[in-house]
Amino acid sequence: MPERTTTNAASPYREVRAVTRAFDLIEAVGDLGWAKIGELATYTNIDRGTLYRLIHTLEKKGYLTRRAEDGAVTLTERILHLGDGVRHEDFATEVMSKLMPELTKTIMWPSDFATPVAGRMVIQASSHKYSPTSVHRGLVGKTRPLLRSALGLAYLSSLDHTDRQHILNVNRRINTLDVGDRAILANIDRYLAEVHQRGYAFSAGLIEENISAIALPVRRGQKPLGAVNIVFFRSAMSHAEVAATCLKPLRECIARAEAAMQTQT
């Protein structure tokens, strides 16, 4: 007989009860440590017959191990591999995707969250679709230069000297630097000192002549992950005017994101 399923009014798909119960069991064993069937049945409210089948399946997959003396089970090290596929940047993207629409509703201008990948900044989340002032859509996956974008400069400004030199060396090796990149690279310490003095990174006319951006870094604990920008029309406001009106909400958005990520460490 197939597993019964339930529906959720918010989703057109059915819940697969077997999967839900398997994760309930994994979470229970994680909480209890070595646990017998009776303890797990009480803890999860799953009947013993179902528990035996779930344990047998998870044991065969290598996620549970059974103690011969009393039949108690516990998690194996293989369960740790499930977490290895989740990077800090992935969790940061999830958090920022939830918070940036609220930021855009407050300041009207759109934002992007980007992380460093292979010497460039890759946009992982964007709120352009929520902004009445945006002329761009579908920016997720697009890249921005590490040295010439507000996103890149904000990220570089958050690194210590050793990590920054490593990132810049990667950039030299795998990217073809144009004249503008080389000029910035030759004076990168001065550029980053200006970012620290100003309190934010800034770029103008990088993608389109009339579009500028300011940006701040995002961290998880002490680890720099990427940066969030605010994109605006140069004809409407200067970067100093945008900073004066939008920097505080941007900082608050990032602070909420960093606090949310910190609770998951």
VENKAJO-V670107 format. One record per run of one state. SS is the DSSP state (helix for helix, strand for strand, loop for the rest). FROM is the first residue (numbers start at 1). LEN is the number of residues. If there is no record, write none. Layout:
SS_FROM_LEN ; SS_FROM_LEN
This chain:
loop_1_4 ; strand_5_4 ; loop_9_2 ; strand_11_6 ; helix_17_16 ; loop_33_2 ; strand_35_1 ; loop_36_1 ; helix_37_8 ; loop_45_3 ; helix_48_14 ; loop_62_2 ; strand_64_3 ; loop_67_6 ; strand_73_3 ; loop_76_2 ; helix_78_7 ; loop_85_3 ; helix_88_20 ; loop_108_4 ; strand_112_6 ; loop_118_2 ; strand_120_7 ; loop_127_1 ; helix_128_3 ; loop_131_12 ; strand_143_3 ; loop_146_4 ; helix_150_8 ; loop_158_3 ; helix_161_14 ; loop_175_4 ; helix_179_8 ; loop_187_1 ; helix_188_11 ; loop_199_2 ; strand_201_4 ; loop_205_6 ; strand_211_10 ; loop_221_2 ; strand_223_11 ; loop_234_5 ; helix_239_24 ; loop_263_3
